[in-house]
Amino acid sequence: MPIALTLAFLGEGDMQFMDIMMKMQQAAMAQMAQGPGNQGNQSKGEIQLNAGSIKYVQGGKETFTESISGVKSMGEMKQNGQPIGIFRIVFNDGKIYNFGAMGSTAQAHSTFEFLQKKLGK
């Protein structure tokens, strides 16, 4: 059964902390600019787990698809030991995908923990 979680894709690669924070701020500003309750938010997308693959879909378009077996590790960004709502998934081939949850930090942390458990990392 497929699982879909709403996240903002912040970019690919080993980005510096400030670059990731700027991307997160841009995604939040885009969401605010479209007004409350707007379901057409372009900054949101879904990370989907399905039959051995992980993919990110935004606006009906697939940004990437990777094999779950290729996941090397996952990491959550923290400040003063507390999660800040941003995490990354690292693959065996060196690809890195950065994500931020467009909700509370607690929601982002629980999303990270859920994915970590499902991906076995």
C-alpha positions as CSV (number, residue, x, y, z in Angstrom):
1,M,0.0,0.0,0.0
2,P,1.5,3.4,-1.0
3,I,2.3,6.0,1.7
4,A,2.4,9.7,0.8
5,L,3.7,12.5,3.1
6,T,3.5,16.2,2.4
7,L,6.9,17.8,2.4
8,A,8.8,20.6,0.6
9,F,11.7,19.4,-1.5
10,L,14.5,21.9,-0.7
11,G,17.1,20.7,-3.2
12,E,19.6,18.1,-4.1
13,G,23.2,17.9,-3.0
14,D,25.3,18.5,0.1
15,M,24.0,22.0,0.7
16,Q,25.3,24.3,3.4
17,F,23.1,25.0,6.4
18,M,22.4,28.6,5.4
19,D,21.5,27.6,1.8
20,I,19.0,25.0,3.2
21,M,17.5,27.6,5.6
22,M,17.1,30.1,2.8
23,K,15.3,27.4,0.7
24,M,13.0,26.6,3.6
25,Q,12.2,30.3,4.0
26,Q,11.5,30.6,0.3
27,A,9.1,27.6,0.4
28,A,7.3,29.1,3.5
29,M,7.0,32.5,1.8
30,A,5.6,30.9,-1.4
31,Q,3.0,29.1,0.8
32,M,2.0,32.3,2.6
33,A,1.8,34.3,-0.6
34,Q,-0.8,31.9,-1.9
35,G,-3.1,32.5,1.1
36,P,-4.5,30.3,3.8
37,G,-6.2,27.1,2.7
38,N,-5.0,27.3,-0.9
39,Q,-4.7,23.7,-2.1
40,G,-2.7,24.8,-5.2
41,N,0.4,25.5,-3.1
42,Q,3.4,25.0,-5.4
43,S,6.0,24.7,-2.6
44,K,4.4,21.5,-1.3
45,G,4.8,18.1,-2.7
46,E,4.7,14.5,-1.6
47,I,7.3,12.0,-0.8
48,Q,5.9,8.6,-1.7
49,L,6.9,5.1,-0.6
50,N,5.6,2.4,-2.8
51,A,6.7,-1.1,-3.7
52,G,10.4,-0.7,-3.1
53,S,10.8,2.8,-4.4
54,I,10.8,6.3,-2.9
55,K,9.8,9.2,-5.1
56,Y,8.9,12.9,-4.8
57,V,5.9,14.3,-6.7
58,Q,5.0,18.0,-7.0
59,G,2.1,19.3,-9.0
60,G,1.6,15.9,-10.6
61,K,5.2,15.8,-11.8
62,E,7.8,13.4,-10.5
63,T,11.0,15.1,-9.4
64,F,12.9,11.9,-8.7
65,T,12.5,8.2,-8.1
66,E,15.0,6.1,-6.2
67,S,15.1,2.5,-4.9
68,I,14.5,2.2,-1.2
69,S,17.4,-0.4,-1.1
70,G,19.7,2.4,-2.2
71,V,19.2,4.5,0.9
72,K,22.5,4.8,2.8
73,S,21.4,7.0,5.6
74,M,19.1,9.7,6.9
75,G,20.0,12.8,8.9
76,E,17.9,15.3,10.7
77,M,19.2,18.9,11.2
78,K,19.2,20.1,14.8
79,Q,20.0,23.3,16.6
80,N,21.0,23.1,20.2
81,G,20.1,19.5,20.1
82,Q,16.5,20.1,19.0
83,P,15.1,19.2,15.5
84,I,14.4,22.2,13.3
85,G,12.1,20.6,10.7
86,I,14.7,19.8,8.0
87,F,16.2,16.4,7.1
88,R,18.0,14.7,4.3
89,I,18.2,11.3,2.7
90,V,21.6,10.0,1.4
91,F,21.8,7.3,-1.2
92,N,24.6,4.8,-1.8
93,D,25.4,6.5,-5.2
94,G,26.1,9.8,-3.4
95,K,22.8,11.5,-4.2
96,I,21.5,13.7,-1.3
97,Y,17.9,15.0,-1.1
98,N,16.9,17.7,1.4
99,F,13.4,18.1,2.7
100,G,11.5,20.4,5.1
101,A,8.0,19.8,6.5
102,M,5.7,22.8,5.9
103,G,4.1,22.5,9.3
104,S,5.3,22.4,12.9
105,T,8.8,21.2,13.8
106,A,7.1,18.4,15.8
107,Q,5.3,17.2,12.6
108,A,8.6,17.4,10.7
109,H,10.3,15.3,13.4
110,S,7.6,12.7,13.4
111,T,7.7,12.5,9.6
112,F,11.5,12.0,9.8
113,E,11.1,9.2,12.4
114,F,8.4,7.5,10.3
115,L,10.5,7.5,7.2
116,Q,13.6,6.4,9.1
117,K,11.6,3.4,10.5
118,K,10.1,2.6,7.1
119,L,13.4,2.8,5.3
120,G,15.2,0.9,8.0
121,K,17.8,3.7,8.5
